[in-house]
Amino acid sequence: MGSTAVGAPRRTTGQAGVFIAASLALLCIQLDFFALNLAIPGIADELDTTVSAAQWTLSAYMLAVGCLFIVGGRLGDLLGRRPVLLGGTGLPRP
């Protein structure tokens, strides 16, 4: 007998793949946010604006991304999670 408790669901490789794909998609979003935070002073200099205004713009951008999560989740329910995830990350469907 393995280490799995009696009656506990077993993970399949498909479930692990879904978890890895979703984790990578969220990692890409977080990297985007952190990179933009580091670039705020340079962006403000290039656009001849204040750092505060650039931070407000970044906050509005991240709020829009957060709102699109809701839309993406609903589209995933309607159209299927895999096509929506691949479409959202810009990957071709295998």
WOCORQUI-V606718 format. One record per residue. N is the residue number from 1. RES is the residue in one letter. SS is DSSP state (hx for helix, st for strand, lp for the rest). PHI is phi as a letter, one per 40 degrees, with the letter a starting at -180 (none if undefined). OMEGA is omega in whole degrees, 0 to 359 (NA if undefined). Layout:
n=N res=RES ss=SS phi=PHI omega=OMEGA
n=N res=RES ss=SS phi=PHI omega=OMEGA
This chain:
n=1 res=M ss=lp phi=none omega=183
n=2 res=G ss=lp phi=c omega=181
n=3 res=S ss=lp phi=c omega=180
n=4 res=T ss=lp phi=c omega=179
n=5 res=A ss=lp phi=c omega=180
n=6 res=V ss=lp phi=c omega=178
n=7 res=G ss=lp phi=g omega=180
n=8 res=A ss=lp phi=c omega=180
n=9 res=P ss=lp phi=c omega=178
n=10 res=R ss=lp phi=c omega=178
n=11 res=R ss=lp phi=c omega=176
n=12 res=T ss=lp phi=b omega=179
n=13 res=T ss=hx phi=c omega=177
n=14 res=G ss=hx phi=c omega=179
n=15 res=Q ss=hx phi=c omega=178
n=16 res=A ss=hx phi=c omega=178
n=17 res=G ss=hx phi=c omega=178
n=18 res=V ss=hx phi=c omega=180
n=19 res=F ss=hx phi=c omega=180
n=20 res=I ss=hx phi=c omega=180
n=21 res=A ss=hx phi=c omega=179
n=22 res=A ss=hx phi=c omega=178
n=23 res=S ss=hx phi=c omega=178
n=24 res=L ss=hx phi=c omega=178
n=25 res=A ss=hx phi=c omega=178
n=26 res=L ss=hx phi=c omega=177
n=27 res=L ss=hx phi=c omega=178
n=28 res=C ss=hx phi=c omega=179
n=29 res=I ss=hx phi=c omega=179
n=30 res=Q ss=hx phi=c omega=178
n=31 res=L ss=hx phi=c omega=177
n=32 res=D ss=hx phi=c omega=181
n=33 res=F ss=hx phi=c omega=181
n=34 res=F ss=hx phi=c omega=179
n=35 res=A ss=hx phi=c omega=179
n=36 res=L ss=hx phi=c omega=177
n=37 res=N ss=hx phi=c omega=179
n=38 res=L ss=hx phi=c omega=183
n=39 res=A ss=hx phi=c omega=184
n=40 res=I ss=hx phi=d omega=180
n=41 res=P ss=hx phi=c omega=179
n=42 res=G ss=hx phi=c omega=178
n=43 res=I ss=hx phi=c omega=180
n=44 res=A ss=hx phi=c omega=178
n=45 res=D ss=hx phi=c omega=182
n=46 res=E ss=hx phi=c omega=182
n=47 res=L ss=lp phi=c omega=179
n=48 res=D ss=lp phi=f omega=179
n=49 res=T ss=lp phi=b omega=180
n=50 res=T ss=lp phi=c omega=177
n=51 res=V ss=hx phi=c omega=179
n=52 res=S ss=hx phi=c omega=179
n=53 res=A ss=hx phi=c omega=178
n=54 res=A ss=hx phi=c omega=177
n=55 res=Q ss=hx phi=c omega=177
n=56 res=W ss=hx phi=c omega=178
n=57 res=T ss=hx phi=c omega=177
n=58 res=L ss=hx phi=c omega=178
n=59 res=S ss=hx phi=c omega=178
n=60 res=A ss=hx phi=c omega=178
n=61 res=Y ss=hx phi=c omega=181
n=62 res=M ss=hx phi=c omega=175
n=63 res=L ss=hx phi=c omega=177
n=64 res=A ss=hx phi=c omega=177
n=65 res=V ss=hx phi=c omega=178
n=66 res=G ss=hx phi=c omega=178
n=67 res=C ss=hx phi=c omega=179
n=68 res=L ss=hx phi=c omega=173
n=69 res=F ss=hx phi=c omega=180
n=70 res=I ss=hx phi=c omega=178
n=71 res=V ss=hx phi=c omega=179
n=72 res=G ss=hx phi=c omega=177
n=73 res=G ss=hx phi=c omega=179
n=74 res=R ss=hx phi=c omega=176
n=75 res=L ss=hx phi=c omega=177
n=76 res=G ss=hx phi=c omega=176
n=77 res=D ss=hx phi=c omega=184
n=78 res=L ss=hx phi=c omega=188
n=79 res=L ss=hx phi=b omega=184
n=80 res=G ss=lp phi=h omega=185
n=81 res=R ss=hx phi=c omega=183
n=82 res=R ss=hx phi=c omega=179
n=83 res=P ss=hx phi=c omega=180
n=84 res=V ss=hx phi=c omega=178
n=85 res=L ss=hx phi=c omega=179
n=86 res=L ss=hx phi=c omega=177
n=87 res=G ss=hx phi=c omega=180
n=88 res=G ss=hx phi=c omega=179
n=89 res=T ss=hx phi=c omega=177
n=90 res=G ss=lp phi=g omega=180
n=91 res=L ss=lp phi=c omega=176
n=92 res=P ss=lp phi=c omega=180
n=93 res=R ss=lp phi=c omega=181
n=94 res=P ss=lp phi=c omega=NA
